[in-house]
């Protein structure tokens, strides 16, 4: 029997293995591949997750994945660096953060009726770990969650199953992180 698979593209985050573990905890199979070694059998994957990275999308050493076979064709969840990458190279703006966006934060706004945030309430604790921040959403970006200091904490792209978050759902400090991953993988991507 062929199981539904999730592809995790690794940009060098210290948390990439943890993303895979959280996905496994949902009884979903995942594989980690380097961001620049996307498997040729991309159709075999039901959803794709972009990991975080210590790099900056504004730096000279930008990690450029080829998302042409993924974006708009498969459910995509971009975490931290991934979220900033999508914004920076799709009409948005990423800038150095004025406030230290590291550590615990709480969601101060969640857009109503978003399946991505089903069963997650305002006030939910999330874990931030980035020095850049998304100032302007990418083309067709829709704001779906904020914290007190980070307005664009989560967004989605209209007419795509593309979701992006500037926090880490995979770490223990994000209290509803597992629920968020389940919302994305089960409810949105349709993985059994």
Phi, psi and omega in degrees: 000131181274119179275153173292134183244149175245134177261126175251117178268122188265122176257017177092018179290145175292346185259002186302315179298327180292323176301312181300320180295317179297322178295317178298325179297339175270009183061038178240136182277135178223156176231139177259129175230149174300146185303333183259011177232061181290129182302144181289336180268051186302334180295342181286348183258141183271337180203161181229139176239131174263128182280177172280184181198150172286348181284167176247141177290347179267352184280180179277341181259047181296134177271112186256102174278154173267101184263013187298330180267000185245304189295126181081353180247335180226151172301129186231129175242118182254120183255126172054258179305318179303317180295320180289324178299311181300319181292309186299321185258013179226035173096000178263189179225131175245133183223164174299143182280139177283323180258154180287105183265069179221131177108196185288144173213167179235141178292119181262345180213133170227126180297138181296148172058037175262115181302332180297328181252023178302137178065019176238130186254157172306141183099348179302136182277135177232163181248121180260145176202077179203154180256342174261164175216152180278111181276319181231135180291155177292170177307132181067015177284140179237121179294128179237349175199150179222160165244178181303318184262340186240100183297311184266059182289330178209142176212165172229163178258127179302140177064018172224158171266056182246123181235144183220137181225143178263021175229173185252104181287343187280342184272154185304326185290342175274100192297328180251023182300319180294320178298319180297315179296321177295318178303316182290308189285319185270306186285320184268310181280343177073029178278136182277000000 
